[in-house]
Amino acid sequence: GSLLKFGGDALLLVFTGTDHPIQACSAAVEMQAVLREARSYETSAGRLHLKMSVGLHSGTVHLFRVGDSHKELILTGPAASMTTEMEETAVAGEILISSATKAALPTGSAKREKGDGWLLNWRKARIECCGWSPRIALESKAIAAGMPIALREFLSHGAAEPEHHIATVGFIKFTGIDALMAEAGPGGAAAALDELVRGVQEAADEEGVTFLASDIDQDGGKIILVAGVPSVQEDDEGRVLRAARRIADRSGPLQLRIGINRGHVFVGEVGTEFRATYTIMGDTVNLAARLMATASPGEIYASPAALDNSSTLFEATPLEPFHVKGKEHPVQAYAVGTETGPRPSDRGGALPFAGRAEELARMREIIDDLYAGRGHAVAIVGE
């Protein structure tokens, strides 16, 4: 199997070849077994208690390579929608397969229905491990072409250390792909996706916002934007809000819903040496995704934390507090309208850097040491 997407706490895998349904189901069974073994691992936070649900579907998969400033790989269409439905219907510990996958497996592999799928009853893999395939050698330019601009230089220096950041996260959900595929075929869907991704890239690149990733979803997909990662800039909140407003204002055949939140995120590389991604995780990310899911078509929902810290003011309509998954109390959010101008500033003129005399003296000593050939590591942390 090939790992196409890291979706935060989700993985999107594709299996090809004559035995792909059996290979995919066998991999799912073995992944569940690995998670059960992980309960014995000791960590600084105690023992792990990880659970996983798996959804599988077999059929024609459509992959689109779209965009301008970088080429983004998007998997979407009816097969992606069915795969997402299977995973969302399954609960922790379950492997739910579609009728198409069930038909390709040995008789008796799945007897219990759940929703539109069937629960796989295997306890062991039904195929021998075939090992991994050698990676195709590619020039660095080809790899860079598929990497967002904001990440190219940063990741070219090697492995990224895990960090905690203050970041502003934007989730964009696009829908309408399945109907478009039925009416205009894959070519029509490709044109619409290319128009959308180019528009998102243009708005993100103009504001210095990172186009972090895209992910699978029913009848479309998701695009994740972030500011404050990998580097911090002035007015990261305003950058994401302004970019989102431009994206939402563009007309196109696909419906958009956008959610924006600001707060602490965990940043770093996830995966193995041979397949990893640079991603963000945490409650801030989850809430941005929940705001996106709650938003009406064409709407931008933002948290007070994002709006209050933006240097650009927007028309903002308060919403009735609503409950979202993972939150005990109702969430307050605002529907974001048009820009109304810059936020008034009460800052005075430029002031000298005050205090920190001891720290500054130590820094000067370190710089002197550097010229003398003695290196040091220094971390400066602050707003």
C-alpha positions as CSV (number, residue, x, y, z in Angstrom):
1,G,0.0,0.0,0.0
2,S,1.0,3.6,-0.5
3,L,0.4,6.3,2.2
4,L,-1.0,9.2,0.3
5,K,-2.2,11.6,3.1
6,F,-1.5,12.2,6.7
7,G,-4.8,13.8,8.0
8,G,-3.7,14.7,11.6
9,D,-4.9,11.6,13.4
10,A,-5.9,9.8,10.1
11,L,-4.0,8.1,7.3
12,L,-5.2,7.6,3.7
13,L,-3.8,4.6,2.0
14,V,-4.2,3.2,-1.5
15,F,-3.7,-0.4,-2.6
16,T,-3.3,-1.4,-6.2
17,G,-2.7,-4.7,-8.1
18,T,-4.7,-7.9,-8.5
19,D,-5.1,-8.7,-4.8
20,H,-5.7,-5.1,-3.6
21,P,-8.9,-5.8,-1.6
22,I,-7.2,-8.7,0.4
23,Q,-4.0,-6.7,0.8
24,A,-5.9,-3.7,2.2
25,C,-8.0,-5.7,4.6
26,S,-4.9,-7.7,5.7
27,A,-3.1,-4.4,6.4
28,A,-6.1,-3.1,8.4
29,V,-6.1,-6.2,10.6
30,E,-2.4,-6.0,11.2
31,M,-2.6,-2.3,12.0
32,Q,-5.2,-3.0,14.6
33,A,-3.0,-5.6,16.1
34,V,-0.1,-3.2,16.3
35,L,-2.2,-0.7,18.3
36,R,-3.1,-3.4,20.7
37,E,0.6,-4.1,21.3
38,A,1.2,-0.4,21.8
39,R,-0.7,-0.5,25.1
40,S,2.4,-2.0,26.7
41,Y,4.7,0.9,25.6
42,E,5.8,3.2,28.4
43,T,6.0,6.9,27.7
44,S,6.6,10.0,29.8
45,A,2.8,10.4,30.0
46,G,2.2,6.8,31.0
47,R,0.9,3.9,29.0
48,L,-0.6,4.5,25.6
49,H,-4.3,3.7,25.0
50,L,-4.7,4.2,21.3
51,K,-7.7,3.0,19.3
52,M,-8.5,3.1,15.6
53,S,-11.4,2.7,13.2
54,V,-10.8,1.7,9.6
55,G,-13.0,2.1,6.5
56,L,-12.3,0.5,3.1
57,H,-13.8,0.7,-0.3
58,S,-12.7,-0.9,-3.6
59,G,-13.3,0.7,-7.0
60,T,-12.1,3.3,-9.5
61,V,-10.1,6.0,-7.6
62,H,-9.6,9.4,-9.1
63,L,-6.4,11.3,-8.4
64,F,-5.9,14.9,-9.5
65,R,-2.6,16.8,-9.7
66,V,-3.6,20.5,-9.6
67,G,-2.3,23.9,-8.7
68,D,0.3,26.5,-9.8
69,S,2.8,27.6,-7.1
70,H,3.0,23.9,-6.2
71,K,1.4,20.7,-7.5
72,E,-1.1,19.3,-5.0
73,L,-2.3,15.7,-5.2
74,I,-6.0,15.5,-4.4
75,L,-8.0,12.2,-4.1
76,T,-11.7,12.8,-4.5
77,G,-14.8,11.5,-6.2
78,P,-17.4,8.8,-5.5
79,A,-14.8,6.2,-4.4
80,A,-13.3,8.7,-1.9
81,S,-16.8,9.6,-0.6
82,M,-17.6,5.9,0.0
83,T,-14.3,5.3,1.8
84,T,-14.9,8.3,4.0
85,E,-18.4,7.1,4.8
86,M,-17.1,3.7,5.8
87,E,-14.5,5.2,8.2
88,E,-17.0,7.6,9.7
89,T,-19.5,4.9,10.3
90,A,-17.0,2.6,12.0
91,V,-16.2,3.0,15.7
92,A,-12.9,2.4,17.5
93,G,-11.8,-1.2,16.9
94,E,-14.0,-1.8,13.9
95,I,-13.0,-2.4,10.2
96,L,-16.0,-1.5,8.0
97,I,-15.9,-2.5,4.3
98,S,-18.1,-1.5,1.5
99,S,-20.2,-4.0,-0.5
100,A,-17.8,-3.6,-3.4
101,T,-14.9,-4.7,-1.1
102,K,-17.0,-7.5,0.4
103,A,-17.7,-8.9,-3.1
104,A,-13.9,-9.2,-3.8
105,L,-13.1,-11.1,-0.5
106,P,-13.5,-14.8,0.3
107,T,-17.1,-15.9,1.2
108,G,-17.9,-15.3,4.9
109,S,-15.4,-12.5,5.4
110,A,-18.1,-10.1,6.5
111,K,-21.6,-11.2,7.6
112,R,-22.8,-8.3,9.9
113,E,-24.1,-5.1,8.2
114,K,-23.6,-1.7,9.7
115,G,-24.9,1.3,7.9
116,D,-24.1,0.9,4.2
117,G,-21.1,-1.3,5.0
118,W,-20.1,-4.7,6.4
119,L,-18.0,-5.4,9.5
120,L,-14.9,-7.4,8.6
121,N,-14.6,-10.5,10.8
122,W,-10.9,-11.4,10.1
123,R,-8.6,-11.8,13.1
124,K,-5.5,-12.5,11.0
125,A,-4.1,-11.3,7.7
126,R,-5.1,-13.5,4.7
127,I,-2.0,-12.7,2.6
128,E,1.8,-13.1,3.1
129,C,3.7,-9.9,3.8
130,C,5.2,-8.8,0.4
131,G,7.5,-6.1,1.8
132,W,7.9,-2.6,0.6
133,S,8.8,-1.5,-2.9
134,P,12.0,0.5,-3.6
135,R,11.4,4.2,-3.8
136,I,11.5,5.8,-7.2
137,A,14.6,8.1,-7.5
138,L,13.6,11.7,-8.2
139,E,15.4,14.9,-8.6
140,S,15.1,17.4,-5.8
141,K,13.4,19.9,-8.2
142,A,10.6,17.4,-8.8
143,I,10.1,16.9,-5.1
144,A,10.1,20.6,-4.5
145,A,7.4,21.1,-7.2
146,G,5.0,19.1,-5.1
147,M,5.8,21.0,-1.9
148,P,4.1,24.3,-0.8
149,I,6.4,27.3,-1.2
150,A,6.4,28.2,2.6
151,L,7.8,24.7,3.4
152,R,10.4,24.2,0.7
153,E,13.3,26.1,2.1
154,F,12.4,25.2,5.7
155,L,12.3,21.4,5.1
156,S,15.4,21.5,2.8
157,H,17.6,21.8,5.9
158,G,16.6,18.3,7.1
159,A,14.5,17.0,9.9
160,A,12.3,19.5,11.6
161,E,12.4,19.5,15.4
162,P,9.1,19.1,17.2
163,E,7.9,22.4,18.7
164,H,5.0,24.1,20.3
165,H,3.7,27.2,18.5
166,I,1.0,29.8,18.6
167,A,-0.6,29.5,15.2
168,T,-3.7,30.5,13.3
169,V,-5.3,27.6,11.5
170,G,-7.8,27.7,8.6
171,F,-9.8,24.7,7.3
172,I,-11.4,24.9,3.9
173,K,-14.0,22.3,2.9
174,F,-15.1,22.0,-0.7
175,T,-18.1,20.0,-1.8
176,G,-20.0,19.2,-5.0
177,I,-17.4,17.0,-6.6
178,D,-19.6,13.9,-7.0
179,A,-22.3,15.7,-8.9
180,L,-19.7,17.5,-11.0
181,M,-18.1,14.2,-11.9
182,A,-21.4,12.8,-13.0
183,E,-22.2,15.8,-15.1
184,A,-18.8,16.8,-16.6
185,G,-16.7,13.7,-15.9
186,P,-13.2,13.7,-14.5
187,G,-12.1,16.4,-16.9
188,G,-14.7,18.8,-15.5
189,A,-13.7,18.0,-11.9
190,A,-10.0,18.5,-12.7
191,A,-10.7,22.0,-14.1
192,A,-12.8,23.0,-11.0
193,L,-10.2,21.6,-8.6
194,D,-7.3,23.3,-10.4
195,E,-9.2,26.6,-10.3
196,L,-9.9,26.2,-6.6
197,V,-6.4,25.2,-5.6
198,R,-4.8,28.0,-7.7
199,G,-7.1,30.5,-6.1
200,V,-6.2,29.2,-2.6
201,Q,-2.5,29.2,-3.4
202,E,-2.6,32.8,-4.8
203,A,-4.4,34.1,-1.7
204,A,-2.1,32.2,0.7
205,D,1.1,33.2,-1.1
206,E,0.1,36.8,-1.2
207,E,-0.5,36.8,2.6
208,G,2.5,34.7,3.5
209,V,0.3,31.9,4.7
210,T,1.4,28.3,4.6
211,F,-0.7,25.9,2.4
212,L,-0.1,23.0,4.7
213,A,-2.0,20.1,3.1
214,S,-5.1,18.7,1.5
215,D,-7.2,15.8,2.8
216,I,-10.0,13.5,1.8
217,D,-13.7,14.1,2.7
218,Q,-17.1,13.2,1.5
219,D,-18.2,14.7,-1.9
220,G,-15.0,16.8,-2.0
221,G,-12.1,17.4,0.3
222,K,-10.3,19.8,2.7
223,I,-7.5,22.2,2.4
224,I,-5.5,23.3,5.5
225,L,-3.9,26.7,5.9
226,V,-1.7,27.9,8.8
227,A,0.1,31.0,9.8
228,G,2.8,31.0,12.5
229,V,4.1,27.7,11.1
230,P,6.9,27.1,10.2
231,S,7.8,30.7,11.0
232,V,6.1,33.6,12.9
233,Q,5.2,36.8,11.2
234,E,3.5,40.0,12.3
235,D,-0.3,39.7,12.2
236,D,-0.6,35.9,11.5
237,E,-4.3,36.1,12.5
238,G,-5.1,38.8,10.0
239,R,-3.2,37.0,7.2
240,V,-5.3,33.9,7.5
241,L,-8.6,35.9,7.8
242,R,-7.8,38.1,4.8
243,A,-6.7,35.1,2.7
244,A,-9.9,33.2,3.7
245,R,-12.1,36.2,2.8
246,R,-10.5,36.3,-0.7
247,I,-10.9,32.6,-1.2
248,A,-14.6,32.6,-0.1
249,D,-15.3,35.6,-2.4
250,R,-14.1,33.8,-5.5
251,S,-17.0,32.3,-7.5
252,G,-16.7,28.7,-8.7
253,P,-18.6,25.5,-9.2
254,L,-17.6,24.1,-5.8
255,Q,-19.2,25.1,-2.5
256,L,-16.8,26.3,0.3
257,R,-17.0,26.3,4.0
258,I,-14.2,27.8,6.1
259,G,-13.3,27.6,9.8
260,I,-10.5,29.6,11.5
261,N,-9.1,29.3,15.0
262,R,-6.0,30.6,16.9
263,G,-4.1,29.0,19.7
264,H,-1.4,26.5,20.7
265,V,-0.4,23.8,18.3
266,F,2.1,21.0,18.2
267,V,4.3,21.1,15.1
268,G,6.8,18.6,13.7
269,E,7.5,15.7,11.5
270,V,5.3,12.6,11.8
271,G,6.1,9.3,10.2
272,T,9.1,7.2,9.4
273,E,12.4,8.0,7.7
274,F,11.1,6.8,4.4
275,R,7.6,8.4,4.6
276,A,6.9,11.4,6.8
277,T,5.0,14.7,6.8
278,Y,5.3,18.1,8.4
279,T,2.1,18.7,10.2
280,I,0.3,20.4,13.1
281,M,-1.9,18.8,15.8
282,G,-3.8,19.8,18.9
283,D,-7.1,21.2,20.2
284,T,-6.7,24.4,18.2
285,V,-6.6,22.4,14.9
286,N,-9.6,20.3,16.0
287,L,-11.7,23.3,16.7
288,A,-10.9,24.9,13.4
289,A,-12.1,21.8,11.7
290,R,-15.3,21.7,13.8
291,L,-16.0,25.4,12.9
292,M,-15.5,24.5,9.2
293,A,-17.9,21.6,9.5
294,T,-20.5,23.8,11.2
295,A,-20.3,26.7,8.7
296,S,-22.9,27.1,6.0
297,P,-21.9,27.1,2.3
298,G,-20.0,30.2,1.5
299,E,-19.5,31.2,5.1
300,I,-16.4,31.7,7.2
301,Y,-16.7,30.9,10.9
302,A,-13.9,32.2,13.2
303,S,-13.2,32.0,16.9
304,P,-12.9,35.2,19.0
305,A,-9.2,34.4,19.5
306,A,-8.6,34.8,15.7
307,L,-10.6,37.9,15.3
308,D,-9.4,39.7,18.4
309,N,-5.8,39.4,17.4
310,S,-6.1,40.4,13.8
311,S,-4.8,43.8,12.7
312,T,-7.6,43.9,10.1
313,L,-11.2,44.4,11.3
314,F,-14.1,42.5,9.7
315,E,-17.8,42.6,9.9
316,A,-18.5,39.8,12.4
317,T,-21.9,38.4,13.3
318,P,-22.1,36.5,16.6
319,L,-23.5,33.0,16.3
320,E,-25.6,31.3,18.9
321,P,-23.1,29.2,21.0
322,F,-23.2,25.6,19.7
323,H,-21.8,22.3,20.8
324,V,-19.0,20.6,18.9
325,K,-17.4,17.2,19.3
326,G,-14.7,17.1,21.9
327,K,-15.9,20.2,23.8
328,E,-17.8,20.0,27.1
329,H,-19.2,23.5,26.8
330,P,-20.8,25.4,23.9
331,V,-18.4,27.2,21.5
332,Q,-18.8,30.9,20.7
333,A,-17.9,31.8,17.1
334,Y,-18.6,34.6,14.6
335,A,-19.6,34.6,10.9
336,V,-16.9,36.7,9.2
337,G,-18.0,39.3,6.6
338,T,-16.1,41.9,4.6
339,E,-13.1,43.8,5.7
340,T,-13.8,47.1,7.4
341,G,-10.3,48.5,7.7
342,P,-7.3,48.4,10.0
343,R,-7.6,48.0,13.7
344,P,-6.8,51.3,15.5
345,S,-3.5,51.1,17.2
346,D,-2.6,52.8,20.5
347,R,1.1,52.1,20.1
348,G,3.5,55.1,20.3
349,G,6.7,55.6,18.3
350,A,9.6,53.2,18.3
351,L,11.0,52.6,21.7
352,P,14.5,51.3,22.7
353,F,14.8,47.7,23.9
354,A,14.7,48.0,27.7
355,G,15.9,45.7,30.5
356,R,17.5,42.3,30.0
357,A,20.9,43.8,30.6
358,E,22.3,40.5,31.9
359,E,20.9,38.5,29.0
360,L,22.2,41.0,26.4
361,A,25.7,40.9,28.0
362,R,25.6,37.1,27.9
363,M,24.6,37.2,24.2
364,R,27.6,39.5,23.4
365,E,29.9,37.1,25.1
366,I,28.5,34.3,23.0
367,I,29.0,36.3,19.8
368,D,32.6,37.0,20.9
369,D,33.1,33.2,21.5
370,L,31.7,32.5,18.0
371,Y,34.3,34.7,16.4
372,A,36.9,32.9,18.4
373,G,35.7,29.6,17.1
374,R,33.7,28.4,20.1
375,G,30.0,27.7,19.2
376,H,27.0,27.7,21.5
377,A,23.3,26.9,21.2
378,V,20.9,29.7,22.1
379,A,17.1,29.7,22.4
380,I,15.2,33.0,22.5
381,V,11.6,32.6,23.4
382,G,8.9,35.2,23.6
383,E,6.0,37.0,21.9
